[in-house]
Every structure is written in C-alpha cells, then in structure tokens.
Amino acid sequence: MSEEATSSFFNKTKNEGQQTVVIASYPRSGDELLRAYLEKILGVATGSDGDLKDNLNEIKQTATNGFVGEGIVDHRVSIVSTHFPERMNPLKEFAAHRAILVVRNPIESITQYFYMLETESFD
C-alpha cells in the first residue's frame, strides 16, 4: 500500500464514543482472513496487540500483506486482533467493548501453529 493510501486509510478514525471491537483467537485460526474481509468490506483499519520483537516478525510480515494498522491498538483502529492469553504484550493494553471470537478445529489450528513455529515461516 502506498504512503498516500496508508495516510488516507488512517484518516478514517473512530468517531468520538465509538467502541473498540476485539477479534480474539488462537494463532492460525483465521483472524487474518477475517481482518482482511473487515478492512475491505467496512473500509476501517484493523490493528493488533502483537509485539514487534516477536521472533517470527509476524507484525512485519502481515503489515506487508496489507494490514497497515498492524501493531496498533489506539484510536486509529476500530478493530483489534489478539491472541491473548497465548501471547501477552503488557505494553499494548487496550479496552475492548465487544468481541468476535474466531474458532477453528483445534487439531488443525494447533498443527498449523506447530508448523509455523518449527519452520519460522507463514508459508
């Protein structure tokens, strides 16, 4: 996404009093797919509470996949993705007013998460 497109994307900030929605899921359960749909359909930025120092550099990799709000939990995003409590980042605490719980077959998501950790890749 170009810098101009990114800045115009973030100009669509939340209205005063608008509540934050959290997408809660176990890693590899499909939260990125849901975020992509929500960004394209609703035209809002989605963020995450991920850590930039994560060994897998998930934030950098998903940011290059088009999530301009990756790693952001403040007023610039209306929807925030989290893998809490599996991954906790105390530096990025935020208040959520509503939640979307993403659930996938545990055998599939745990297997995919294992492969991701072992290969250190999302591919």
N, CA, C and O atoms as a printed pandas DataFrame, in Angstrom:
     atom_number atom_name residue_name chain_id  residue_number  x_coord  y_coord  z_coord
0              1         N          MET        A               1    0.847   -1.169    0.000
1              2        CA          MET        A               1    0.000    0.000    0.000
2              3         C          MET        A               1    0.890    1.229    0.000
3              4         O          MET        A               1    1.864    1.285    0.751
4              5         N          SER        A               2    0.577    2.204   -0.820
5              6        CA          SER        A               2    1.395    3.405   -0.902
6              7         C          SER        A               2    1.244    4.247    0.358
7              8         O          SER        A               2    0.304    4.071    1.133
8              9         N          GLU        A               3    2.194    5.172    0.548
9             10        CA          GLU        A               3    2.150    6.027    1.731
10            11         C          GLU        A               3    0.902    6.899    1.721
11            12         O          GLU        A               3    0.289    7.131    2.763
12            13         N          GLU        A               4    0.528    7.384    0.534
13            14        CA          GLU        A               4   -0.674    8.215    0.421
14            15         C          GLU        A               4   -1.922    7.417    0.788
15            16         O          GLU        A               4   -2.796    7.913    1.499
16            17         N          ALA        A               5   -2.000    6.185    0.303
17            18        CA          ALA        A               5   -3.149    5.332    0.616
18            19         C          ALA        A               5   -3.183    5.007    2.097
19            20         O          ALA        A               5   -4.254    4.968    2.703
20            21         N          THR        A               6   -2.009    4.773    2.689
21            22        CA          THR        A               6   -1.933    4.474    4.110
22            23         C          THR        A               6   -2.416    5.658    4.936
23            24         O          THR        A               6   -3.196    5.477    5.871
24            25         N          SER        A               7   -1.971    6.862    4.611
25            26        CA          SER        A               7   -2.383    8.024    5.397
26            27         C          SER        A               7   -3.873    8.290    5.248
27            28         O          SER        A               7   -4.524    8.666    6.223
28            29         N          SER        A               8   -4.432    8.105    4.052
29            30        CA          SER        A               8   -5.868    8.314    3.891
30            31         C          SER        A               8   -6.659    7.222    4.604
31            32         O          SER        A               8   -7.770    7.463    5.075
32            33         N          PHE        A               9   -6.090    6.031    4.683
33            34        CA          PHE        A               9   -6.743    4.941    5.390
34            35         C          PHE        A               9   -6.865    5.284    6.868
35            36         O          PHE        A               9   -7.907    5.042    7.476
36            37         N          PHE        A              10   -5.790    5.853    7.462
37            38        CA          PHE        A              10   -5.819    6.200    8.866
38            39         C          PHE        A              10   -6.610    7.474    9.148
39            40         O          PHE        A              10   -6.918    7.749   10.307
40            41         N          ASN        A              11   -6.947    8.259    8.130
41            42        CA          ASN        A              11   -7.772    9.439    8.359
42            43         C          ASN        A              11   -9.194    9.057    8.733
43            44         O          ASN        A              11   -9.947    9.883    9.250
44            45         N          LYS        A              12   -9.563    7.812    8.475
45            46        CA          LYS        A              12  -10.886    7.316    8.861
46            47         C          LYS        A              12  -10.826    6.843   10.309
47            48         O          LYS        A              12  -10.980    5.652   10.582
48            49         N          THR        A              13  -10.604    7.769   11.234
49            50        CA          THR        A              13  -10.506    7.396   12.637
50            51         C          THR        A              13  -11.883    7.183   13.223
51            52         O          THR        A              13  -12.897    7.559   12.633
52            53         N          LYS        A              14  -11.901    6.572   14.394
53            54        CA          LYS        A              14  -13.159    6.304   15.064
54            55         C          LYS        A              14  -13.849    7.610   15.435
55            56         O          LYS        A              14  -13.199    8.609   15.740
56            57         N          ASN        A              15  -15.166    7.582   15.405
57            58        CA          ASN        A              15  -15.934    8.712   15.887
58            59         C          ASN        A              15  -15.838    8.749   17.405
59            60         O          ASN        A              15  -15.594    7.732   18.053
60            61         N          GLU        A              16  -16.032    9.930   17.954
61            62        CA          GLU        A              16  -15.995   10.076   19.411
62            63         C          GLU        A              16  -17.037    9.154   20.032
63            64         O          GLU        A              16  -18.204    9.174   19.641
64            65         N          GLY        A              17  -16.620    8.360   20.984
65            66        CA          GLY        A              17  -17.533    7.455   21.663
66            67         C          GLY        A              17  -17.687    6.101   20.979
67            68         O          GLY        A              17  -18.360    5.218   21.510
68            69         N          GLN        A              18  -17.076    5.924   19.811
69            70        CA          GLN        A              18  -17.165    4.630   19.132
70            71         C          GLN        A              18  -16.392    3.591   19.927
71            72         O          GLN        A              18  -15.305    3.870   20.432
72            73         N          GLN        A              19  -16.944    2.412   20.036
73            74        CA          GLN        A              19  -16.341    1.381   20.862
74            75         C          GLN        A              19  -15.373    0.504   20.073
75            76         O          GLN        A              19  -15.535    0.298   18.870
76            77         N          THR        A              20  -14.369   -0.003   20.772
77            78        CA          THR        A              20  -13.391   -0.895   20.167
78            79         C          THR        A              20  -13.916   -2.321   20.188
79            80         O          THR        A              20  -14.485   -2.775   21.180
80            81         N          VAL        A              21  -13.717   -3.017   19.077
81            82        CA          VAL        A              21  -14.092   -4.420   18.967
82            83         C          VAL        A              21  -12.813   -5.232   18.923
83            84         O          VAL        A              21  -11.878   -4.872   18.208
84            85         N          VAL        A              22  -12.753   -6.320   19.674
85            86        CA          VAL        A              22  -11.581   -7.176   19.682
86            87         C          VAL        A              22  -11.902   -8.474   18.940
87            88         O          VAL        A              22  -12.981   -9.043   19.104
88            89         N          ILE        A              23  -10.950   -8.932   18.120
89            90        CA          ILE        A              23  -11.042  -10.242   17.486
90            91         C          ILE        A              23  -10.113  -11.148   18.277
91            92         O          ILE        A              23   -8.893  -10.989   18.219
92            93         N          ALA        A              24  -10.674  -12.091   19.012
93            94        CA          ALA        A              24   -9.889  -12.989   19.848
94            95         C          ALA        A              24   -9.828  -14.366   19.204
95            96         O          ALA        A              24  -10.845  -14.921   18.788
96            97         N          SER        A              25   -8.607  -14.910   19.128
97            98        CA          SER        A              25   -8.454  -16.230   18.520
98            99         C          SER        A              25   -7.154  -16.878   18.958
99           100         O          SER        A              25   -6.234  -16.212   19.431
100          101         N          TYR        A              26   -7.098  -18.186   18.793
101          102        CA          TYR        A              26   -5.848  -18.919   18.948
102          103         C          TYR        A              26   -5.068  -18.694   17.651
103          104         O          TYR        A              26   -5.678  -18.589   16.587
104          105         N          PRO        A              27   -3.735  -18.618   17.712
105          106        CA          PRO        A              27   -2.967  -18.421   16.475
106          107         C          PRO        A              27   -3.312  -19.452   15.406
107          108         O          PRO        A              27   -3.540  -20.623   15.709
108          109         N          ARG        A              28   -3.346  -19.008   14.161
109          110        CA          ARG        A              28   -3.612  -19.823   12.978
110          111         C          ARG        A              28   -5.075  -20.278   12.897
111          112         O          ARG        A              28   -5.379  -21.315   12.310
112          113         N          SER        A              29   -5.973  -19.486   13.495
113          114        CA          SER        A              29   -7.389  -19.835   13.471
114          115         C          SER        A              29   -8.181  -19.072   12.422
115          116         O          SER        A              29   -9.366  -19.351   12.234
116          117         N          GLY        A              30   -7.569  -18.123   11.735
117          118        CA          GLY        A              30   -8.261  -17.397   10.684
118          119         C          GLY        A              30   -8.557  -15.945   10.981
119          120         O          GLY        A              30   -9.362  -15.332   10.279
120          121         N          ASP        A              31   -7.934  -15.373   11.999
121          122        CA          ASP        A              31   -8.196  -13.967   12.316
122          123         C          ASP        A              31   -7.697  -13.031   11.227
123          124         O          ASP        A              31   -8.301  -11.985   10.992
124          125         N          GLU        A              32   -6.601  -13.390   10.555
125          126        CA          GLU        A              32   -6.103  -12.534    9.459
126          127         C          GLU        A              32   -7.092  -12.491    8.299
127          128         O          GLU        A              32   -7.307  -11.433    7.708
128          129         N          LEU        A              33   -7.684  -13.607    7.976
129          130        CA          LEU        A              33   -8.679  -13.651    6.908
130          131         C          LEU        A              33   -9.878  -12.790    7.276
131          132         O          LEU        A              33  -10.375  -12.028    6.447
132          133         N          LEU        A              34  -10.342  -12.907    8.509
133          134        CA          LEU        A              34  -11.465  -12.088    8.965
134          135         C          LEU        A              34  -11.099  -10.607    8.933
135          136         O          LEU        A              34  -11.910   -9.783    8.512
136          137         N          ARG        A              35   -9.894  -10.260    9.370
137          138        CA          ARG        A              35   -9.457   -8.862    9.335
138          139         C          ARG        A              35   -9.433   -8.330    7.905
139          140         O          ARG        A              35   -9.858   -7.203    7.649
140          141         N          ALA        A              36   -8.936   -9.144    6.978
141          142        CA          ALA        A              36   -8.883   -8.718    5.575
142          143         C          ALA        A              36  -10.286   -8.438    5.053
143          144         O          ALA        A              36  -10.506   -7.430    4.381
144          145         N          TYR        A              37  -11.230   -9.314    5.352
145          146        CA          TYR        A              37  -12.615   -9.092    4.928
146          147         C          TYR        A              37  -13.182   -7.819    5.546
147          148         O          TYR        A              37  -13.810   -7.020    4.852
148          149         N          LEU        A              38  -12.966   -7.626    6.841
149          150        CA          LEU        A              38  -13.499   -6.443    7.521
150          151         C          LEU        A              38  -12.897   -5.156    6.970
151          152         O          LEU        A              38  -13.605   -4.162    6.811
152          153         N          GLU        A              39  -11.600   -5.162    6.676
153          154        CA          GLU        A              39  -10.973   -3.963    6.115
154          155         C          GLU        A              39  -11.516   -3.650    4.733
155          156         O          GLU        A              39  -11.795   -2.491    4.423
156          157         N          LYS        A              40  -11.667   -4.664    3.904
157          158        CA          LYS        A              40  -12.150   -4.445    2.537
158          159         C          LYS        A              40  -13.628   -4.062    2.513
159          160         O          LYS        A              40  -14.019   -3.157    1.776
160          161         N          ILE        A              41  -14.444   -4.735    3.305
161          162        CA          ILE        A              41  -15.888   -4.502    3.268
162          163         C          ILE        A              41  -16.274   -3.221    4.009
163          164         O          ILE        A              41  -17.046   -2.411    3.496
164          165         N          LEU        A              42  -15.729   -3.040    5.227
165          166        CA          LEU        A              42  -16.110   -1.889    6.045
166          167         C          LEU        A              42  -15.257   -0.659    5.796
167          168         O          LEU        A              42  -15.677    0.457    6.104
168          169         N          GLY        A              43  -14.058   -0.844    5.239
169          170        CA          GLY        A              43  -13.175    0.288    4.984
170          171         C          GLY        A              43  -12.580    0.891    6.241
171          172         O          GLY        A              43  -12.300    2.089    6.284
172          173         N          VAL        A              44  -12.383    0.070    7.269
173          174        CA          VAL        A              44  -11.783    0.544    8.516
174          175         C          VAL        A              44  -10.438   -0.133    8.725
175          176         O          VAL        A              44  -10.189   -1.219    8.201
176          177         N          ALA        A              45   -9.583    0.512    9.488
177          178        CA          ALA        A              45   -8.289   -0.076    9.814
178          179         C          ALA        A              45   -8.464   -1.048   10.972
179          180         O          ALA        A              45   -9.193   -0.773   11.926
180          181         N          THR        A              46   -7.786   -2.186   10.875
181          182        CA          THR        A              46   -7.766   -3.134   11.984
182          183         C          THR        A              46   -6.350   -3.192   12.520
183          184         O          THR        A              46   -5.387   -3.120   11.758
184          185         N          GLY        A              47   -6.226   -3.322   13.821
185          186        CA          GLY        A              47   -4.911   -3.380   14.446
186          187         C          GLY        A              47   -4.702   -4.688   15.167
187          188         O          GLY        A              47   -5.527   -5.599   15.095
188          189         N          SER        A              48   -3.577   -4.768   15.867
189          190        CA          SER        A              48   -3.289   -5.951   16.673
190          191         C          SER        A              48   -2.427   -5.551   17.859
191          192         O          SER        A              48   -1.792   -4.496   17.861
192          193         N          ASP        A              49   -2.420   -6.413   18.865
193          194        CA          ASP        A              49   -1.595   -6.141   20.034
194          195         C          ASP        A              49   -0.279   -6.906   19.981
195          196         O          ASP        A              49    0.347   -7.136   21.016
196          197         N          GLY        A              50    0.142   -7.301   18.787
197          198        CA          GLY        A              50    1.375   -8.066   18.613
198          199         C          GLY        A              50    2.612   -7.274   18.973
199          200         O          GLY        A              50    2.590   -6.045   19.041
200          201         N          ASP        A              51    3.702   -8.009   19.205
201          202        CA          ASP        A              51    4.979   -7.424   19.599
202          203         C          ASP        A              51    5.913   -7.360   18.399
203          204         O          ASP        A              51    6.124   -8.369   17.725
204          205         N          LEU        A              52    6.471   -6.192   18.124
205          206        CA          LEU        A              52    7.401   -6.036   17.003
206          207         C          LEU        A              52    8.663   -6.870   17.164
207          208         O          LEU        A              52    9.349   -7.149   16.181
208          209         N          LYS        A              53    8.977   -7.272   18.389
209          210        CA          LYS        A              53   10.190   -8.041   18.643
210          211         C          LYS        A              53    9.934   -9.551   18.599
211          212         O          LYS        A              53   10.794  -10.341   18.990
212          213         N          ASP        A              54    8.756   -9.944   18.124
213          214        CA          ASP        A              54    8.419  -11.360   18.018
214          215         C          ASP        A              54    9.421  -12.054   17.105
215          216         O          ASP        A              54    9.800  -11.518   16.064
216          217         N          ASN        A              55    9.842  -13.232   17.496
217          218        CA          ASN        A              55   10.840  -13.976   16.720
218          219         C          ASN        A              55   10.417  -14.200   15.279
219          220         O          ASN        A              55   11.259  -14.211   14.381
220          221         N          LEU        A              56    9.126  -14.378   15.048
221          222        CA          LEU        A              56    8.656  -14.663   13.690
222          223         C          LEU        A              56    8.410  -13.400   12.880
223          224         O          LEU        A              56    8.094  -13.478   11.692
224          225         N          ASN        A              57    8.552  -12.233   13.510
225          226        CA          ASN        A              57    8.282  -10.968   12.822
226          227         C          ASN        A              57    6.910  -10.980   12.161
227          228         O          ASN        A              57    6.737  -10.507   11.037
228          229         N          GLU        A              58    5.939  -11.532   12.884
229          230        CA          GLU        A              58    4.577  -11.634   12.356
230          231         C          GLU        A              58    4.021  -10.277   11.972
231          232         O          GLU        A              58    3.345  -10.143   10.951
232          233         N          ILE        A              59    4.301   -9.276   12.781
233          234        CA          ILE        A              59    3.757   -7.954   12.501
234          235         C          ILE        A              59    4.314   -7.406   11.194
235          236         O          ILE        A              59    3.564   -6.881   10.370
236          237         N          LYS        A              60    5.609   -7.525   11.001
237          238        CA          LYS        A              60    6.201   -7.035    9.756
238          239         C          LYS        A              60    5.667   -7.794    8.558
239          240         O          LYS        A              60    5.410   -7.200    7.511
240          241         N          GLN        A              61    5.497   -9.105    8.702
241          242        CA          GLN        A              61    5.029   -9.909    7.581
242          243         C          GLN        A              61    3.567   -9.606    7.258
243          244         O          GLN        A              61    3.212   -9.507    6.083
244          245         N          THR        A              62    2.709   -9.455    8.274
245          246        CA          THR        A              62    1.315   -9.156    7.989
246          247         C          THR        A              62    1.135   -7.714    7.534
247          248         O          THR        A              62    0.208   -7.418    6.780
248          249         N          ALA        A              63    2.007   -6.811    7.981
249          250        CA          ALA        A              63    1.934   -5.431    7.508
250          251         C          ALA        A              63    2.234   -5.365    6.018
251          252         O          ALA        A              63    1.634   -4.568    5.296
252          253         N          THR        A              64    3.155   -6.195    5.558
253          254        CA          THR        A              64    3.453   -6.207    4.129
254          255         C          THR        A              64    2.342   -6.880    3.339
255          256         O          THR        A              64    2.276   -6.737    2.118
256          257         N          ASN        A              65    1.464   -7.615    4.026
257          258        CA          ASN        A              65    0.317   -8.239    3.362
258          259         C          ASN        A              65   -0.876   -7.287    3.291
259          260         O          ASN        A              65   -1.958   -7.692    2.868
260          261         N          GLY        A              66   -0.699   -6.046    3.692
261          262        CA          GLY        A              66   -1.748   -5.054    3.540
262          263         C          GLY        A              66   -2.406   -4.573    4.812
263          264         O          GLY        A              66   -3.294   -3.723    4.741
264          265         N          PHE        A              67   -2.019   -5.068    5.966
265          266        CA          PHE        A              67   -2.597   -4.601    7.222
266          267         C          PHE        A              67   -1.801   -3.407    7.722
267          268         O          PHE        A              67   -0.800   -3.575    8.420
268          269         N          VAL        A              68   -2.234   -2.211    7.372
269          270        CA          VAL        A              68   -1.486   -1.006    7.727
270          271         C          VAL        A              68   -1.578   -0.686    9.213
271          272         O          VAL        A              68   -0.760    0.075    9.729
272          273         N          GLY        A              69   -2.555   -1.252    9.906
273          274        CA          GLY        A              69   -2.716   -0.998   11.333
274          275         C          GLY        A              69   -2.058   -2.030   12.220
275          276         O          GLY        A              69   -2.312   -2.069   13.424
276          277         N          GLU        A              70   -1.220   -2.860   11.643
277          278        CA          GLU        A              70   -0.582   -3.931   12.409
278          279         C          GLU        A              70    0.251   -3.359   13.546
279          280         O          GLU        A              70    1.071   -2.465   13.339
280          281         N          GLY        A              71    0.033   -3.884   14.755
281          282        CA          GLY        A              71    0.774   -3.432   15.932
282          283         C          GLY        A              71    0.184   -2.190   16.590
283          284         O          GLY        A              71    0.786   -1.649   17.517
284          285         N          ILE        A              72   -0.975   -1.728   16.136
285          286        CA          ILE        A              72   -1.595   -0.512   16.663
286          287         C          ILE        A              72   -2.876   -0.881   17.422
287          288         O          ILE        A              72   -3.674   -1.685   16.940
288          289         N          VAL        A              73   -3.069   -0.297   18.603
289          290        CA          VAL        A              73   -4.273   -0.566   19.392
290          291         C          VAL        A              73   -4.980    0.722   19.831
291          292         O          VAL        A              73   -5.951    0.659   20.585
292          293         N          ASP        A              74   -4.513    1.877   19.375
293          294        CA          ASP        A              74   -5.075    3.137   19.850
294          295         C          ASP        A              74   -6.285    3.585   19.020
295          296         O          ASP        A              74   -6.905    2.771   18.337
296          297         N          HIS        A              75   -6.616    4.867   19.081
297          298        CA          HIS        A              75   -7.815    5.429   18.444
298          299         C          HIS        A              75   -7.833    5.321   16.918
299          300         O          HIS        A              75   -8.881    5.526   16.306
300          301         N          ARG        A              76   -6.706    5.005   16.297
301          302        CA          ARG        A              76   -6.660    4.933   14.835
302          303         C          ARG        A              76   -7.323    3.680   14.275
303          304         O          ARG        A              76   -7.613    3.616   13.080
304          305         N          VAL        A              77   -7.564    2.689   15.120
305          306        CA          VAL        A              77   -8.193    1.452   14.665
306          307         C          VAL        A              77   -9.465    1.184   15.468
307          308         O          VAL        A              77   -9.532    1.489   16.658
308          309         N          SER        A              78  -10.461    0.617   14.812
309          310        CA          SER        A              78  -11.721    0.288   15.464
310          311         C          SER        A              78  -11.768   -1.155   15.909
311          312         O          SER        A              78  -12.502   -1.511   16.832
312          313         N          ILE        A              79  -10.974   -1.990   15.243
313          314        CA          ILE        A              79  -10.981   -3.422   15.495
314          315         C          ILE        A              79   -9.548   -3.852   15.797
315          316         O          ILE        A              79   -8.627   -3.517   15.052
316          317         N          VAL        A              80   -9.360   -4.595   16.891
317          318        CA          VAL        A              80   -8.029   -5.025   17.314
318          319         C          VAL        A              80   -8.018   -6.543   17.450
319          320         O          VAL        A              80   -8.887   -7.129   18.097
320          321         N          SER        A              81   -7.019   -7.168   16.831
321          322        CA          SER        A              81   -6.863   -8.617   16.905
322          323         C          SER        A              81   -5.910   -8.976   18.045
323          324         O          SER        A              81   -4.906   -8.302   18.272
324          325         N          THR        A              82   -6.251  -10.054   18.756
325          326        CA          THR        A              82   -5.398  -10.501   19.852
326          327         C          THR        A              82   -5.388  -12.021   19.936
327          328         O          THR        A              82   -6.353  -12.688   19.562
328          329         N          HIS        A              83   -4.278  -12.549   20.434
329          330        CA          HIS        A              83   -4.170  -13.975   20.737
330          331         C          HIS        A              83   -4.035  -14.160   22.251
331          332         O          HIS        A              83   -3.531  -15.186   22.709
332          333         N          PHE        A              84   -4.482  -13.174   23.022
333          334        CA          PHE        A              84   -4.434  -13.233   24.480
334          335         C          PHE        A              84   -5.252  -14.433   24.955
335          336         O          PHE        A              84   -6.333  -14.652   24.408
336          337         N          PRO        A              85   -4.824  -15.203   25.908
337          338        CA          PRO        A              85   -3.622  -15.102   26.726
338          339         C          PRO        A              85   -2.436  -15.893   26.176
339          340         O          PRO        A              85   -1.383  -15.941   26.812
340          341         N          GLU        A              86   -2.588  -16.510   25.010
341          342        CA          GLU        A              86   -1.464  -17.276   24.445
342          343         C          GLU        A              86   -0.260  -16.372   24.215
343          344         O          GLU        A              86    0.876  -16.759   24.492
344          345         N          ARG        A              87   -0.508  -15.185   23.716
345          346        CA          ARG        A              87    0.552  -14.182   23.551
346          347         C          ARG        A              87    0.120  -12.945   24.309
347          348         O          ARG        A              87   -0.955  -12.395   24.070
348          349         N          MET        A              88    0.969  -12.513   25.223
349          350        CA          MET        A              88    0.623  -11.349   26.034
350          351         C          MET        A              88    1.637  -10.243   25.800
351          352         O          MET        A              88    2.842  -10.491   25.802
352          353         N          ASN        A              89    1.155   -9.021   25.598
353          354        CA          ASN        A              89    2.023   -7.867   25.423
354          355         C          ASN        A              89    1.534   -6.779   26.372
355          356         O          ASN        A              89    0.651   -6.001   26.010
356          357         N          PRO        A              90    2.093   -6.710   27.586
357          358        CA          PRO        A              90    1.616   -5.739   28.567
358          359         C          PRO        A              90    1.811   -4.290   28.152
359          360         O          PRO        A              90    1.192   -3.398   28.733
360          361         N          LEU        A              91    2.663   -4.035   27.152
361          362        CA          LEU        A              91    2.878   -2.669   26.686
362          363         C          LEU        A              91    1.746   -2.190   25.792
363          364         O          LEU        A              91    1.646   -0.996   25.509
364          365         N          LYS        A              92    0.897   -3.099   25.347
365          366        CA          LYS        A              92   -0.179   -2.733   24.437
366          367         C          LYS        A              92   -1.536   -3.114   25.015
367          368         O          LYS        A              92   -2.313   -3.824   24.377
368          369         N          GLU        A              93   -1.813   -2.647   26.210
369          370        CA          GLU        A              93   -3.110   -2.903   26.805
370          371         C          GLU        A              93   -4.128   -1.947   26.204
371          372         O          GLU        A              93   -3.806   -0.802   25.887
372          373         N          PHE        A              94   -5.348   -2.417   26.049
373          374        CA          PHE        A              94   -6.415   -1.600   25.495
374          375         C          PHE        A              94   -7.744   -2.079   26.044
375          376         O          PHE        A              94   -7.874   -3.215   26.500
376          377         N          ALA        A              95   -8.715   -1.207   25.995
377          378        CA          ALA        A              95  -10.060   -1.566   26.452
378          379         C          ALA        A              95  -10.897   -1.984   25.253
379          380         O          ALA        A              95  -10.895   -1.317   24.219
380          381         N          ALA        A              96  -11.606   -3.083   25.398
381          382        CA          ALA        A              96  -12.491   -3.556   24.336
382          383         C          ALA        A              96  -13.916   -3.593   24.862
383          384         O          ALA        A              96  -14.159   -3.955   26.013
384          385         N          HIS        A              97  -14.846   -3.216   24.008
385          386        CA          HIS        A              97  -16.236   -3.141   24.413
386          387         C          HIS        A              97  -17.078   -4.287   23.862
387          388         O          HIS        A              97  -18.131   -4.619   24.405
388          389         N          ARG        A              98  -16.598   -4.880   22.782
389          390        CA          ARG        A              98  -17.276   -6.008   22.160
390          391         C          ARG        A              98  -16.212   -6.975   21.660
391          392         O          ARG        A              98  -15.053   -6.601   21.482
392          393         N          ALA        A              99  -16.618   -8.227   21.435
393          394        CA          ALA        A              99  -15.638   -9.224   20.993
394          395         C          ALA        A              99  -16.210  -10.112   19.897
395          396         O          ALA        A              99  -17.400  -10.425   19.869
396          397         N          ILE        A             100  -15.318  -10.503   19.001
397          398        CA          ILE        A             100  -15.608  -11.515   17.995
398          399         C          ILE        A             100  -14.650  -12.656   18.305
399          400         O          ILE        A             100  -13.434  -12.464   18.306
400          401         N          LEU        A             101  -15.184  -13.828   18.566
401          402        CA          LEU        A             101  -14.358  -14.983   18.872
402          403         C          LEU        A             101  -14.236  -15.842   17.628
403          404         O          LEU        A             101  -15.240  -16.324   17.105
404          405         N          VAL        A             102  -13.014  -16.038   17.148
405          406        CA          VAL        A             102  -12.758  -16.858   15.968
406          407         C          VAL        A             102  -12.349  -18.244   16.453
407          408         O          VAL        A             102  -11.368  -18.392   17.182
408          409         N          VAL        A             103  -13.105  -19.252   16.045
409          410        CA          VAL        A             103  -12.849  -20.618   16.486
410          411         C          VAL        A             103  -12.621  -21.505   15.269
411          412         O          VAL        A             103  -13.382  -21.460   14.303
412          413         N          ARG        A             104  -11.575  -22.303   15.327
413          414        CA          ARG        A             104  -11.261  -23.259   14.271
414          415         C          ARG        A             104  -11.042  -24.622   14.923
415          416         O          ARG        A             104  -10.734  -24.700   16.112
416          417         N          ASN        A             105  -11.198  -25.678   14.162
417          418        CA          ASN        A             105  -10.943  -27.009   14.677
418          419         C          ASN        A             105   -9.582  -27.013   15.383
419          420         O          ASN        A             105   -8.571  -26.714   14.747
420          421         N          PRO        A             106   -9.529  -27.344   16.677
421          422        CA          PRO        A             106   -8.261  -27.271   17.418
422          423         C          PRO        A             106   -7.150  -28.132   16.827
423          424         O          PRO        A             106   -5.984  -27.740   16.874
424          425         N          ILE        A             107   -7.477  -29.272   16.283
425          426        CA          ILE        A             107   -6.440  -30.127   15.703
426          427         C          ILE        A             107   -5.766  -29.417   14.534
427          428         O          ILE        A             107   -4.546  -29.487   14.388
428          429         N          GLU        A             108   -6.544  -28.740   13.708
429          430        CA          GLU        A             108   -5.977  -28.023   12.561
430          431         C          GLU        A             108   -5.175  -26.804   12.996
431          432         O          GLU        A             108   -4.055  -26.604   12.527
432          433         N          SER        A             109   -5.731  -25.990   13.883
433          434        CA          SER        A             109   -5.032  -24.758   14.260
434          435         C          SER        A             109   -3.770  -25.052   15.068
435          436         O          SER        A             109   -2.760  -24.374   14.879
436          437         N          ILE        A             110   -3.795  -26.030   15.950
437          438        CA          ILE        A             110   -2.607  -26.368   16.735
438          439         C          ILE        A             110   -1.526  -26.952   15.822
439          440         O          ILE        A             110   -0.343  -26.649   15.979
440          441         N          THR        A             111   -1.935  -27.787   14.873
441          442        CA          THR        A             111   -0.979  -28.357   13.920
442          443         C          THR        A             111   -0.337  -27.259   13.077
443          444         O          THR        A             111    0.881  -27.243   12.897
444          445         N          GLN        A             112   -1.155  -26.342   12.561
445          446        CA          GLN        A             112   -0.622  -25.240   11.755
446          447         C          GLN        A             112    0.294  -24.338   12.574
447          448         O          GLN        A             112    1.311  -23.865   12.068
448          449         N          TYR        A             113   -0.054  -24.101   13.819
449          450        CA          TYR        A             113    0.773  -23.277   14.697
450          451         C          TYR        A             113    2.120  -23.968   14.947
451          452         O          TYR        A             113    3.165  -23.317   14.938
452          453         N          PHE        A             114    2.089  -25.273   15.166
453          454        CA          PHE        A             114    3.326  -26.036   15.360
454          455         C          PHE        A             114    4.225  -25.910   14.138
455          456         O          PHE        A             114    5.420  -25.645   14.275
456          457         N          TYR        A             115    3.664  -26.099   12.940
457          458        CA          TYR        A             115    4.455  -25.983   11.709
458          459         C          TYR        A             115    5.027  -24.575   11.543
459          460         O          TYR        A             115    6.165  -24.410   11.103
460          461         N          MET        A             116    4.241  -23.572   11.894
461          462        CA          MET        A             116    4.709  -22.200   11.787
462          463         C          MET        A             116    5.900  -21.957   12.716
463          464         O          MET        A             116    6.878  -21.320   12.325
464          465         N          LEU        A             117    5.815  -22.462   13.933
465          466        CA          LEU        A             117    6.912  -22.280   14.895
466          467         C          LEU        A             117    8.167  -23.044   14.450
467          468         O          LEU        A             117    9.283  -22.543   14.587
468          469         N          GLU        A             118    7.981  -24.241   13.926
469          470        CA          GLU        A             118    9.128  -25.054   13.527
470          471         C          GLU        A             118    9.823  -24.516   12.271
471          472         O          GLU        A             118   11.050  -24.564   12.173
472          473         N          THR        A             119    9.056  -24.013   11.325
473          474        CA          THR        A             119    9.639  -23.512   10.088
474          475         C          THR        A             119    9.975  -22.034   10.149
475          476         O          THR        A             119   10.678  -21.518    9.280
476          477         N          GLU        A             120    9.469  -21.336   11.187
477          478        CA          GLU        A             120    9.621  -19.890   11.332
478          479         C          GLU        A             120    9.168  -19.163   10.079
479          480         O          GLU        A             120    9.803  -18.212    9.623
480          481         N          SER        A             121    8.060  -19.633    9.537
481          482        CA          SER        A             121    7.509  -19.055    8.323
482          483         C          SER        A             121    5.992  -19.208    8.318
483          484         O          SER        A             121    5.441  -20.107    8.953
484          485         N          PHE        A             122    5.341  -18.327    7.602
485          486        CA          PHE        A             122    3.884  -18.407    7.461
486          487         C          PHE        A             122    3.479  -19.151    6.208
487          488         O          PHE        A             122    2.288  -19.372    5.988
488          489         N          ASP        A             123    4.413  -19.535    5.396
489          490        CA          ASP        A             123    4.118  -20.198    4.120
490          491         C          ASP        A             123    4.019  -21.706    4.271
491          492         O          ASP        A             123    3.776  -22.410    3.291
